[in-house]
Amino acid sequence: MFYSLTGNIIMTDGSSVAVDCGGVGFKCSASLNTLKKVGSPGSRVTLYTYLAVREDMLELFGFYDMQELECFKMLISVSGVGPKAALAVLSELTPEKLAFAVSSGDAKAVTRAQGVGPKIAQRIILELKGKLTAAASEEDAGPETMTGSDLSSKYGEAVSALQFLGYTQYEASKAVRGLDSSLTVEEMIKKALSTLSKNI
């Protein structure tokens, strides 16, 4: 229903931001990472949004970029993870760090989010990693796509992390291919994201 909101910030607090769009103020729940980036009241901002519909209420969520919105949607697709827990995870971890945690199986990193225990963190890692594996196996592998041993290496981890952020396996493989093998997975992700953003 709502793709994005663009307007001037009316107020921010520890968990939300209100944006004036043509005289109508929209209050969006947001992660701490988004709140750090939106600026102070009076600043102009664009937020990408998700509308949660429940029997007793509607709640609008706002995200500074599409990567965080995609992470949010993937998190709430996990059994037992609601919007509040998803925002807690995204307040603790940037999309890049969450993607790396999923691809590397680091449930401990997810438990740093407030209110997220080991069982939920492990479920997030297992379900999201499983979805990435399934998505990768279903895609048509083009000539630029990594296969075989590459997919089990840190190049493969970087590709999986980029897929988590919404890129296709083809796009992710092409961006990672040729990067220095001495780089860490997180460094590969950052460099690949830089390349991908230039091609948009």
C-alpha positions in Angstrom: 0.0 0.0 0.0 2.8 2.5 1.0 6.1 2.2 -0.9 7.8 5.2 0.7 7.3 8.5 2.5 9.1 11.7 1.6 8.8 14.8 3.8 10.2 16.8 6.7 10.8 15.1 10.0 8.4 16.3 12.7 9.9 14.4 15.6 12.0 11.4 16.6 12.2 9.4 19.8 13.9 6.2 20.8 11.7 4.0 18.6 10.0 6.0 15.9 10.1 8.9 13.6 7.2 11.1 12.4 7.3 12.6 8.8 5.1 15.4 7.5 3.9 14.5 4.0 1.8 17.3 2.5 0.4 18.3 5.9 -0.3 14.7 7.1 2.1 13.4 9.8 3.0 9.7 9.4 4.5 8.0 12.5 6.8 5.1 11.6 8.4 2.6 14.0 12.0 2.4 13.1 15.3 0.7 14.1 18.0 2.6 15.9 20.2 2.3 12.8 17.5 4.2 10.8 17.0 6.7 13.6 20.7 7.5 13.6 20.6 8.4 9.9 17.4 10.3 9.4 18.6 13.6 11.0 16.9 16.0 13.3 13.4 17.6 13.2 13.1 19.8 10.1 15.3 17.6 8.0 13.9 16.2 4.8 14.0 12.4 4.5 12.7 9.5 2.4 11.7 6.3 4.3 10.8 3.0 2.7 7.8 1.6 4.4 6.1 -1.6 5.5 2.5 -1.6 6.7 1.7 -4.3 9.3 -2.0 -5.2 9.4 -3.5 -6.8 12.4 -7.0 -7.3 13.6 -6.8 -4.6 16.2 -4.4 -2.1 14.6 -2.3 -0.9 11.7 1.4 -0.1 12.2 3.7 1.6 9.8 7.4 0.8 9.8 10.0 3.1 8.2 13.5 2.2 6.9 16.3 4.5 5.7 17.1 2.2 2.8 15.7 -0.7 0.8 18.3 -3.1 2.2 17.1 -2.7 5.7 13.5 -3.1 4.6 14.3 -6.3 2.8 16.0 -7.6 5.9 13.0 -6.7 8.0 10.6 -8.6 5.7 12.9 -11.6 5.8 13.1 -11.5 9.6 9.4 -11.4 10.1 9.0 -14.4 7.7 10.8 -16.5 10.3 8.4 -18.5 12.6 8.1 -16.7 16.0 9.7 -13.5 14.9 7.4 -10.5 15.0 8.0 -6.8 14.0 9.3 -5.9 17.4 12.0 -8.6 17.4 12.9 -7.8 13.8 13.4 -4.1 14.7 15.5 -5.1 17.7 17.8 -7.2 15.5 18.1 -4.4 13.0 18.8 -1.9 15.8 21.8 -4.1 16.8 23.0 -5.2 13.4 23.2 -3.3 10.1 21.9 -5.2 7.0 25.5 -6.0 6.0 26.3 -7.4 9.5 23.1 -9.4 9.6 23.7 -10.8 6.2 27.2 -11.9 7.2 25.8 -13.5 10.4 23.2 -15.5 8.4 25.7 -16.6 5.8 28.3 -17.6 8.4 25.9 -19.2 10.8 26.7 -16.7 13.6 23.7 -17.0 15.9 25.6 -15.4 18.8 25.7 -12.1 16.9 21.9 -12.1 16.6 21.5 -12.7 20.4 23.0 -9.3 21.1 19.6 -7.8 20.0 17.4 -6.9 22.9 14.9 -9.6 23.7 16.2 -12.1 21.3 17.4 -15.3 23.0 19.5 -18.2 21.7 16.6 -20.3 20.4 15.1 -17.5 18.3 18.5 -16.4 17.1 19.3 -20.0 16.0 15.9 -20.2 14.2 16.6 -16.9 12.4 20.0 -18.3 11.2 18.6 -21.7 10.1 15.5 -20.5 8.4 17.0 -17.6 6.5 20.1 -19.6 5.5 17.8 -22.3 4.3 15.8 -19.8 2.2 19.0 -18.5 0.6 20.1 -22.0 -0.3 16.7 -22.8 -1.8 16.7 -19.6 -3.8 20.2 -20.2 -5.1 19.3 -23.7 -6.3 16.2 -22.5 -8.1 18.0 -19.7 -10.0 19.2 -20.2 -13.5 23.0 -20.0 -13.3 24.4 -17.7 -15.9 28.0 -17.7 -17.2 29.1 -15.2 -14.4 27.6 -17.3 -11.6 29.9 -19.0 -9.2 29.5 -22.7 -8.7 31.2 -25.7 -7.1 34.0 -24.9 -4.7 33.5 -21.2 -5.0 30.1 -21.5 -3.2 31.7 -23.2 -0.2 34.4 -20.6 0.2 34.3 -17.1 1.6 33.4 -15.9 -1.9 30.3 -18.1 -1.5 29.5 -16.6 1.9 29.7 -13.1 0.4 27.4 -14.1 -2.4 24.9 -15.5 0.1 25.1 -12.4 2.2 24.4 -10.2 -0.9 21.4 -12.4 -1.8 20.1 -11.9 1.7 20.2 -8.1 0.9 18.0 -8.6 -2.1 20.4 -9.2 -5.0 20.1 -12.1 -7.4 22.7 -14.8 -7.4 23.9 -13.6 -10.8 24.3 -10.0 -9.6 26.0 -11.0 -6.4 28.4 -13.5 -8.1 29.4 -10.9 -10.7 30.1 -8.3 -8.0 32.2 -10.7 -5.9 34.1 -12.3 -8.8 37.6 -11.0 -9.0 37.8 -9.6 -5.5 41.1 -10.1 -3.7 41.0 -13.5 -1.9 42.9 -12.0 1.1 39.9 -9.8 2.0 37.6 -10.9 4.8 34.0 -11.8 4.0 32.7 -8.5 5.5 35.2 -6.5 3.3 34.1 -8.4 0.2 30.5 -7.6 1.0 31.3 -3.9 1.4 33.3 -3.7 -1.8 30.6 -5.7 -3.7 27.8 -3.4 -2.4 29.9 -0.4 -3.6 30.1 -1.9 -7.1 26.4 -2.8 -7.2 25.3 0.7 -6.0 27.2 2.3 -8.9 25.4 0.1 -11.4 21.9 1.1 -10.2 
